[in-house]
Amino acid sequence: MSKLNKRTLGRSRIKVSPLGLGCWPIGGSFKFGGGRESSYGTVNDKESIKAIQRAIDLGVNFFDTADVYGAGHSEELIGSAIKEYRDDIVIATKFGHLFDMKTKIAEGTSSEQDYIKQACEASLKRLKTDYIDLYQLHLWQVPMNDLISIINTLDDLKSEGKINSYGWSTDLHDLGEYFIKNSKSTAIQHEFNVLHDMKEIINICEKYNVASINRTVLGMGLLSGKYTLDYSFPNNDVRGEKNDPDWIKYFNGGKPDPEWLKKLDLIKDVLMSDGRSMVQGAIAWNWARSEKTIPIPGFKSIKQVEENIQAIEFGPLKNDQMKEIDEILGERNFIYSIDE
C-alpha cells in the first residue's frame, strides 16, 4: 500500500484501508417480491471465502455487505472467512429489507425500532461476531419524521456495544444531510463513479466530516471495460433484467447501455494512464475526487480482488488527469483534494 494510507471512517476513530470490498455479488441468488432476480449470477462459496482472505492478506480490512444480499448468505460467508481475523477487520452491514432465508425472497421493508434490533441480532449471528463496526440504514428514502426514531434506536445499539458506528445508504442528499446533522452518524454510502459524480453528497461528507462510501465504483461492471454492445447478461444476473429498474441505468434490456459505453470510450485512455487497468483507473478517480471517499468495488473471484487492490499501488489520478476527464465529459469543475 505504497501510495495511500488508511482512512478514518468519518467522525469515528475507526481506521479502514483506502479500498474496501463490496460483498453483494458473493451473496448469490435472491429475489425481490415479484420475482426480480437481484444477484450477479453464479457464485462459488469456496472461491468467495478465499477471495476475502486473500484481500486480508493484501492489507484490506473493510468489507461492506447487507443482510438482504443473498438473503443472509453474504453475511454468513463473511462470518466464516474472517473469524480468525475479526479484531483486525471492519465490517459494515445494512438493514431495512424483510426477507426469508429459506425461500431467498425479499419482500417488504421496515424501520421500526423492534425490527432494527431484531435485524441487528440476526446479522450478528450470521457474521459470527458480537459487534458490527458500521451499521447502515438500507432504505433509499425514509420520511423525515421517522428518522429521529431510527437515530435513537441506532444510538441505543451503540450504547449497548452491538454497533460501533452507523450511517445511511442513500443518494438523497437533502435527507442525508438531515440525518447527519441530527445524529452521530459517520458515513453515507452512495453511488459514485467517474461517469456519475454526485457532488452534492461529496460536499455533505466534506462539510460534516463523514465518510463517503462509494458503491457502483465500477458502474456495476461497465467500467471494467469488458462489456461490448452485443454482450447479453444471463437471466440469473440482475443486469440481465429486461424491464430495468431505474437504478440499473448502465444497462438496458439486458445489454450495456450504448450512451454510457460511449462516455466510457471517451475517457478510457486517461483511466488507463500510467499502466493502470480500466478497473484501477476507475478506482483511482474516486480517490482523487475527495479524501473522504472509500470505494468498495464488488468481486466474485480472487483475480478480481487482486486487480482491485493493486489500484492502491498506483494511487489516485493526478490533477491534470482529473481535469482532462472533466474537459472530455464537460459540465464539471472541481477542486481536487489530492495534489500529486
For each residue, the residues with C-beta under 8 A, 3 or more apart:
1: 4 5 17 18 59 312 313
2: 312 313 315
3: 312 313 314 315 316
4: 1 7 18 287 312 315 316
5: 1 18
6: 15 16 17 18 61
7: 4 15 16 17 18 211 291 292 294
8: 12 13 14 15 16 211
9: 12 14 15 16 90 133 134 165 186 187 211 294
10: 165 167 185 186 187 205 209 210 211 292
11: 184 185 186 208 209 210
12: 8 9 164 165 186
13: 8
14: 8 9 90 133 134 164 165 186
15: 6 7 8 9 90
16: 6 7 8 9 20 61 62 90 294
17: 1 6 7 20 59 60 61 62 312
18: 1 4 5 6 7 287 294 312
19: 60 62 283 294 295 296 297 308 309 311 312
20: 16 17 60 62 63 64 90 92 213 294 295 296
21: 52 55 60 62 63 64 296 297 298 299 305 308
22: 25 64 65 215 217 296 297 298 299
23: 26 27 52 63 64 65 69 74 77 78 298
24: 27 40 65 66 69 74 298
25: 22 39 40 43 298 299 300
26: 23 43 45 48 51 69 70 74 77 299 300
27: 23 24 30 39 43 65 69 70 71 73 74 77
28: 39 43 45 70 73 74
29: 37 39 70 104 236
30: 27 38 39 68 69 70 71 73 99 104 105 106
31: 34 35 36 37 38 104 105 106
32: 36 38 105 106 107
33: 36 105 106 107 108
34: 31
35: 31
36: 31 32 33 238 241 245
37: 29 31 235 236 237 238 240 241
38: 30 31 32 106 238
39: 25 27 28 29 30 43 70 236 237 238
40: 24 25 43 237 238 239 298 300
41: 233 234 236 237 300
42: 236
43: 25 26 27 28 39 40 47 48 300
44: 47 48 300
45: 26 28 48 49 77
46: 49 50
47: 43 44 50 51 300 301 302
48: 26 43 44 45 51 52 77 81 300
49: 45 46 52 53 77 80 81
50: 46 47 53 54 302
51: 26 47 48 54 55 299 300 301 302 304 305
52: 21 23 48 49 55 56 63 77 78 81 82 305
53: 49 50 56 57 81 85
54: 50 51 57 58 302 305 306
55: 21 51 52 58 60 63 305 309
56: 52 53 59 60 61 82 85 88 89
57: 53 54
58: 54 55 305 306 309
59: 1 17 56 309 312
60: 17 19 20 21 55 56 63 305 309
61: 6 16 17 56 88 89 90
62: 16 17 19 20 21 89 90 92 294 296
63: 20 21 23 52 55 60 78 82 89 90 91 92
64: 20 21 22 23 92 93 134 189 213 215 296
65: 22 23 24 27 69 74 75 78 91 92 93 94
66: 24 69 74 93 94 95 97 136 138 169
67: 72 75 93 94 95 97 99 119 122 123 126 138
68: 30 71 72 94 96 97 99 106 138
69: 23 24 26 27 30 65 66 73 74 75
70: 26 27 28 29 30 39 73 74 104
71: 27 30 68 99 100 101 103 104 105 106
72: 67 68 75 76 99 101 122 126
73: 27 28 30 69 70 76 77 101
74: 23 24 26 27 28 65 66 69 70 77 78
75: 65 67 69 72 78 79 93 123 126 127
76: 72 73 79 80 126 127
77: 23 26 27 45 48 49 52 73 74 80 81
78: 23 52 63 65 74 75 81 82 91 127
79: 75 76 82 83 126 127 128 129
80: 49 76 77 83 128
81: 48 49 52 53 77 78
82: 52 56 63 78 79 85 86 89 91
83: 79 80 86 128
84:
85: 53 56 82 88 89
86: 82 83 89 129
87:
88: 56 61 85
89: 56 61 62 63 82 85 86
90: 9 14 15 16 20 61 62 63 133 134
91: 63 65 78 82 127 129 132 133 134
92: 20 62 63 64 65 132 133 134 135 136 187 189 213
93: 64 65 66 67 75 123 127 132 134 135 136
94: 65 66 67 68 135 136 137 138 169
95: 66 67 115 116 119 120 123 135 136 137 138
96: 68 109 110 111 119 137 138 139
97: 66 67 68 106 108 109 138 139
98: 106 107 108 109 110
99: 30 67 68 71 72 104 105 106 107
100: 71 103 104 105 106
101: 71 72 73 104
102:
103: 71 100
104: 29 30 31 70 71 99 100 101
105: 30 31 32 33 71 99 100
106: 30 31 32 33 38 68 71 97 98 99 100
107: 32 33 98 99
108: 33 97 98
109: 96 97 98 139
110: 96 98 115 116
111: 96 115 116 137 139 142 146 149 150
112: 115 116
113: 116 117 149 152 153
114: 117 118
115: 95 110 111 112 118 119
116: 95 110 111 112 113 119 120 150 153 154 157
117: 113 114 120 121 153 156 157
118: 114 115 121 122
119: 67 95 96 115 116 122 123
120: 95 116 117 123 124 132 135 157 162 163
121: 117 118 124 125 162
122: 67 72 118 119 125 126
123: 67 75 93 95 119 120 126 127 132 135
124: 120 121 127 129 130 131 132 162
125: 121 122 128
126: 67 72 75 76 79 122 123
127: 75 76 78 79 91 93 123 124 132
128: 79 80 83 125
129: 79 86 91 124 132
130: 124 161 162
131: 124 161 162 163 164
132: 91 92 93 120 123 124 127 129 135 162 163 164
133: 9 14 90 91 92 163 164 165
134: 9 14 64 90 91 92 93 163 164 165 166 167 186 187
135: 92 93 94 95 120 123 132 154 157 163 165 166 167
136: 66 92 93 94 95 166 167 168 169 187 189
137: 94 95 96 111 142 150 166 167 168 169 170
138: 66 67 68 94 95 96 97 169
139: 96 97 109 111 142 170
140: 169 170 171 172
141: 170 172 175
142: 111 137 139 146 147 150 175
143: 146 147
144: 147 175 178
145: 148
146: 111 142 143 149 150
147: 142 143 144 150 151 175 178 179 182
148: 145 151 152 182
149: 111 113 146 152 153
150: 111 116 137 142 146 147 153 154
151: 147 148 154 155 179 182 183 185
152: 113 148 149 155 156
153: 113 116 117 149 150 156 157
154: 116 135 150 151 157 158 163 166 183 185
155: 151 152 158 159 183 184
156: 117 152 153 159 160
157: 116 117 120 135 153 154 160 162 163 166
158: 154 155 161 162 163 164 165 166 184
159: 155 156
160: 156 157
161: 130 131 158
162: 120 121 124 130 131 132 157 158
163: 120 131 132 133 134 135 154 157 158 166
164: 12 14 131 132 133 134 158
165: 9 10 12 14 133 134 135 158 184 185 186 187
166: 134 135 136 137 154 157 158 163 183 184 185 186 187
167: 10 134 135 136 137 185 186 187 188 189 210 211 213
168: 136 137 176 179 185 187 188 189
169: 66 94 136 137 138 140 188 189 190 213 215
170: 137 139 140 141 175 176 188 189 190
171: 140 190 191 198 201
172: 140 141 175 176
173: 176 177 198 200 201 204
174: 177 178
175: 141 142 144 147 170 172 178 179
176: 168 170 172 173 179 180 188 190 201 204
177: 173 174 180 181 204 208
178: 144 147 174 175 181 182
179: 147 151 168 175 176 182 183 185
180: 176 177 183 185 188 204 208 210
181: 177 178 208
182: 147 148 151 178 179
183: 151 154 155 166 179 180
184: 11 155 158 165 166
185: 10 11 151 154 165 166 167 168 179 180 188 210
186: 9 10 11 12 14 134 165 166 167 210 211
187: 9 10 92 134 136 165 166 167 168 210 211 212 213
188: 167 168 169 170 176 180 185 201 204 205 210 211 212 213
189: 64 92 136 167 168 169 170 213 214 215 296
190: 169 170 171 176 198 201 212 213 214 215
191: 171 196 198 214 215 216 247
192: 196 197 198 201 202 212 214 215 216 217 286 289 293 295
193: 196 197 214 216 217 218 219 223 282 285 286
194: 197 223 267 271 282 285 286 325
195: 219 222 223 260 263 264 329
196: 191 192 193 216 219
197: 192 193 194 202 289 332 334
198: 171 173 190 191 192 201 202
199: 202 203 334
200: 173 203 204
201: 171 173 176 188 190 192 198 204 205 212
202: 192 197 198 199 205 206 212 289 290 292 293
203: 199 200 206 207
204: 173 176 177 180 188 200 201 207 208 210
205: 10 188 201 202 208 209 210 211 212 290 292
206: 202 203 209 290 292
207: 203 204
208: 11 177 180 181 204 205
209: 10 11 205 206 292
210: 10 11 167 180 185 186 187 188 204 205 292
211: 7 8 9 10 167 186 187 188 205 292 294
212: 187 188 190 192 201 202 205 290 292 293 294
213: 20 64 92 167 169 187 188 189 190 294 296
214: 189 190 191 192 193 217 286 293 294 295 296
215: 22 64 169 189 190 191 192 296
216: 191 192 193 196 219 220 250
217: 22 192 193 214 223 282 283 286 295 296 297
218: 193 221 222 223 224 279 282 283 297 298
219: 193 195 196 216 222 223 250 260 264 282
220: 216 238 239 248 250 251
221: 218 224 226 227 239 250
222: 195 218 219 227 250 251 256 257 260 261 264
223: 193 194 195 217 218 219 264 271 278 279 282
224: 218 221 227 278 279
225: 264 268 277 278 279
226: 221
227: 221 222 224 231 256 261
228: 231 256 261
229: 255 256 258 261
230: 255
231: 227 228 255 256
232: 240 254 255
233: 41 237 239 240 251 254 255
234: 41 237 240
235: 37 240
236: 29 37 39 41 42 240
237: 37 39 40 41 233 234 240
238: 36 37 38 39 40 220 241 248
239: 40 220 221 233 248 250 251 254
240: 37 232 233 234 235 236 237 254
241: 36 37 238 244 245 248 251 254
242: 253 254
243:
244: 241 248 249 251 252 253
245: 36 241 248
246: 249
247: 191
248: 220 238 239 241 244 245 251
249: 244 246 257 260
250: 216 219 220 221 222 239 256 257 260
251: 220 222 233 239 241 244 248 254 255 256 257
252: 244 255 256 257 258
253: 242 244
254: 232 233 239 240 241 242 251
255: 229 230 231 232 233 251 252
256: 222 227 228 229 231 250 251 252 260 261
257: 222 249 250 251 252 260 261
258: 229 252 261 262
259: 262 263
260: 195 219 222 249 250 256 257 263 264
261: 222 227 228 229 256 257 258 264 265
262: 258 259 265 266
263: 195 259 260 266 267 329
264: 195 219 222 223 225 260 261 267 268
265: 261 262 268
266: 262 263 328 329
267: 194 263 264 270 271 325 328 329
268: 225 264 265 271 272 278 281
269: 272 273
270: 267 273 281 317 321 324 325 328
271: 194 223 267 268 276 278 281 282 284 285 325
272: 268 269 275 276 277 278 281
273: 269 270 276 281 317 321
274: 314
275: 272 314
276: 271 272 273 280 281 284 311 314
277: 225 272 280 281 307
278: 223 224 225 268 271 272 281 282
279: 218 223 224 225 282 283 297 307 308 311
280: 276 277 283 284 307 308 310 311 314
281: 268 270 271 272 273 276 277 278 284 285 317
282: 193 194 217 218 219 223 271 278 279 285 286
283: 19 217 218 279 280 286 287 295 297 308 311
284: 271 276 280 281 287 288 311 314 315 316 317
285: 193 194 271 281 282 288 289 316 317 322 325
286: 192 193 194 214 217 282 283 289 293 295
287: 4 18 283 284 293 295 315 316 317 338
288: 284 285 316 317 318 319 321 322 336 337 338
289: 192 197 202 285 286 293 322 334 336 337
290: 202 205 206 212 293 337
291: 7 337 338
292: 7 10 202 205 206 209 210 211 212
293: 192 202 212 214 286 287 289 290
294: 7 9 16 18 19 20 62 211 212 213 214
295: 19 20 192 214 217 283 286 287
296: 19 20 21 22 62 64 189 213 214 215 217
297: 19 21 22 217 218 279 283 304 308
298: 21 22 23 24 25 40 218
299: 21 22 25 26 51 304 305 308
300: 25 26 40 41 43 44 47 48 51 304
301: 47 51 304 305
302: 47 50 51 54 305 306
303: 306 307
304: 51 297 299 300 301 307 308
305: 21 51 52 54 55 58 60 299 301 302 308 309
306: 54 58 302 303 309 310
307: 277 279 280 303 304 310 311
308: 19 21 279 280 283 297 299 304 305 311
309: 19 55 58 59 60 305 306 312
310: 280 306 307 313 314
311: 19 276 279 280 283 284 307 308 314
312: 1 2 3 4 17 18 19 59 309 315
313: 1 2 3 310
314: 3 274 275 276 280 284 310 311
315: 2 3 4 284 287 312 340
316: 3 4 284 285 287 288 338 340
317: 270 273 281 284 285 287 288 321 322 325
318: 288 321 322 340
319: 288 322 323 336 338 339 340
320: 323 324
321: 270 273 288 317 318 324 325
322: 285 288 289 317 318 319 325 326 334 336
323: 319 320 326 327
324: 270 320 321 327 328
325: 194 267 270 271 285 317 321 322 328 329
326: 322 323 329 330 332 333 334
327: 323 324 330
328: 266 267 270 324 325
329: 195 263 266 267 325 326 332
330: 326 327
331:
332: 197 326 329
333: 326
334: 197 199 289 322 326
335:
336: 288 289 319 322 339
337: 288 289 290 291
338: 287 288 291 316 319
339: 319 336
340: 315 316 318 319
